[in-house]
Amino acid sequence: MNKALLSQLWIFVIGFLFCNLHKRTFDPVFRTLTALPIGWALFGICATIVYGVYFSAVSQMVLLVVLALTTFALLFANITQGSLSRDSILLGGASLVVLTGVCFFVDLLRIVTMTPDSSYIVRFGQNIGLGNYEASRRVFSMWGPLVPFIHSITNLLDQKLYWQYQPVLSLDLVAIVFYTVYTIIREQQSILQSFVAATVLVSLMALSNIFLFHVFYIHVNIISALYMYLFVFALVKMQQQPGRAYELLALLSLIAFSLVRLEAPLFVIVILLVTTFRQGWSYVTRLKLIIPFVVLFVAWYARVYFILPEVPSPFPSATDLLTKELVVAVISVLVGFGLFAVVTGLKVLDPIVKRTPFLTLIALVLASVTFTTIKSEHMLTSLKSIVQNILVYGNWGLTWYVMFFIATEPYFARVHAPTERHWMFMVLVTYILLAYNLAYFTDSYHIGAVDSANRLVLQALPLVLLYLSTLQVRMF
């Protein structure tokens, strides 16, 4: 426990030093809550670069050196910019004490949920840390690298399983969603009304059986939900508070999200298409998000192309989702997206750029119709499974029924809709369409709480709460 605790405290310090550089934009509570996920995001980026350049037993030591240099660089930047004030030191110290208490509480619970997928992630991740190339490279054909990279440090912690990070990040997700939802509602309502509304909305997520299961589940679902939420929330705030702070938060979050799940870069591209190409977004601001994302992941997937094993997985429950052909396809999509973003600066393309969000929606709808026509039984079975899991079999309880009731009230009341509500609704619609279209390339979705589509819905649940917080619901 001691080394596992120290590892999380170190990651927190890295994230806190980064957030503290933007203390004029991030309030103290937000800095504290986002420090841990930002720290793990920086860890994931450093690990991706290190293992992408050279994969061996020495890579783990190089990673630790890179993390140490990152820590000192951020500390130096805080000192030179005058961000490391007495208040910041006290806030950081108090936050470390609270995080230590949370870690001890989690360790006392000793609740870990695992499936065969969890075992593969853990074992392959540990092999990465040991420099066992042949016994670890298959993980990159099934999951993104971030979670396996987290497990790659297990051998340094004197543990057989590094599990403490999962419930801590899950609790952090709940806290972040509550605080951000509260602050959004507070702009329109009183303190009491905002607190009650945020409590009700977050309880719909945190008290659902499926979410409670994933709090302790060693997998990628909660972590991907955390980073996608921070990504979209940062996009909301970028329009309200322009500047580097939320730009960097959005960039780090979208990169971390894309490092968690194999299909995450596709979701990132769709979200960027329906948000950053809207009126009000400048060409330069758009490129600040898109170019680093495209360059990093083209380089990473080019490396993955040579990492992937030639022989398919022998494990029935751990089939290869990513093949070399799909890697080439993903790289092509990334390059095409990057080139499109670059040429949108041409005035001749203004009519297309202004309609990009709508054209993206139409393209996804047409793809859904086409895929359903080609594989009717396959796709309709998947659609039926998604709906039945949400309403009955997905272990959601009354969560979605209550959310639907809350969402419809402002429409019947004809409450004025803020701008964020329109594009956030489009984000949710395009997300569901893309999740449905992905079924065409895999086995059909199934009925049950552990189905992949049900997990994708869980991943989007915090975004639904964020969307509901933008509605001026009178019942609160």
Stockholm file with secondary structure:
# STOCKHOLM 1.0

chainA/1-476         MNKALLSQLWIFVIGFLFCNLHKRTFDPVFRTLTALPIGWALFGICATIVYGVYFSAVSQMVLLVVLALTTFALLFANITQGSLSRDSILLGGASLVVLTGVCFFVDLLRIVTMTPDSSYIVRFGQNIGLGNYEASRRVFSMWGPLVPFIHSITNLLDQKLYWQYQPVLSLDLVAIVFYTVYTIIREQQSILQSFVAATVLVSLMALSNIFLFHVFYIHVNIISALYMYLFVFALVKMQQQPGRAYELLALLSLIAFSLVRLEAPLFVIVILLVTTFRQGWSYVTRLKLIIPFVVLFVAWYARVYFILPEVPSPFPSATDLLTKELVVAVISVLVGFGLFAVVTGLKVLDPIVKRTPFLTLIALVLASVTFTTIKSEHMLTSLKSIVQNILVYGNWGLTWYVMFFIATEPYFARVHAPTERHWMFMVLVTYILLAYNLAYFTDSYHIGAVDSANRLVLQALPLVLLYLSTLQVRMF
#=GR chainA/1-476 SS CHHHHHHHHHHHHHHHHHHHTTTTTSCHHHHHHHHHHHHHHHHHHHHHHHHHHCCSTHHHHHHHHHHHHHHHHHHHHHHHTTCCCHHHHHHHHHHHHHHHHHHHHHHHHCCCBCCHHHHHHHHHHHHHHTTCSTTTGGGGGTSCSHHHHHHTTGGGTTCSCCCTHHHHHHHHHHHHHHHHHHHHHHTTSCHHHHHHHHHHHHHHHHTSHHHHHHHSBCSSHHHHHHHHHHHHHHHHHHHHSCSHHHHHHHHHHHHHHHTTCTTHHHHHHHHHHHHTTSTTCCHHHHHHHHHHHHHHHHHHHHHHHHHSCSSCCSCTTSCCCCCHHHHHHHHHHHHHHHHHHHHTTSGGGHHHHHTHHHHHHHHHHHHHHHHHHHTHHHHHHHHHHHHHIIIIITSCTTHHHHHHHHHHHHHHHTCCCCHHHHHHHHHHHHHHHHHHHHGGGSSCCCSSTTSHHHHHHHHHHHHHHHHHHTSCCTTC
#=GC SS_cons         CHHHHHHHHHHHHHHHHHHHTTTTTSCHHHHHHHHHHHHHHHHHHHHHHHHHHCCSTHHHHHHHHHHHHHHHHHHHHHHHTTCCCHHHHHHHHHHHHHHHHHHHHHHHHCCCBCCHHHHHHHHHHHHHHTTCSTTTGGGGGTSCSHHHHHHTTGGGTTCSCCCTHHHHHHHHHHHHHHHHHHHHHHTTSCHHHHHHHHHHHHHHHHTSHHHHHHHSBCSSHHHHHHHHHHHHHHHHHHHHSCSHHHHHHHHHHHHHHHTTCTTHHHHHHHHHHHHTTSTTCCHHHHHHHHHHHHHHHHHHHHHHHHHSCSSCCSCTTSCCCCCHHHHHHHHHHHHHHHHHHHHTTSGGGHHHHHTHHHHHHHHHHHHHHHHHHHTHHHHHHHHHHHHHIIIIITSCTTHHHHHHHHHHHHHHHTCCCCHHHHHHHHHHHHHHHHHHHHGGGSSCCCSSTTSHHHHHHHHHHHHHHHHHHTSCCTTC
//
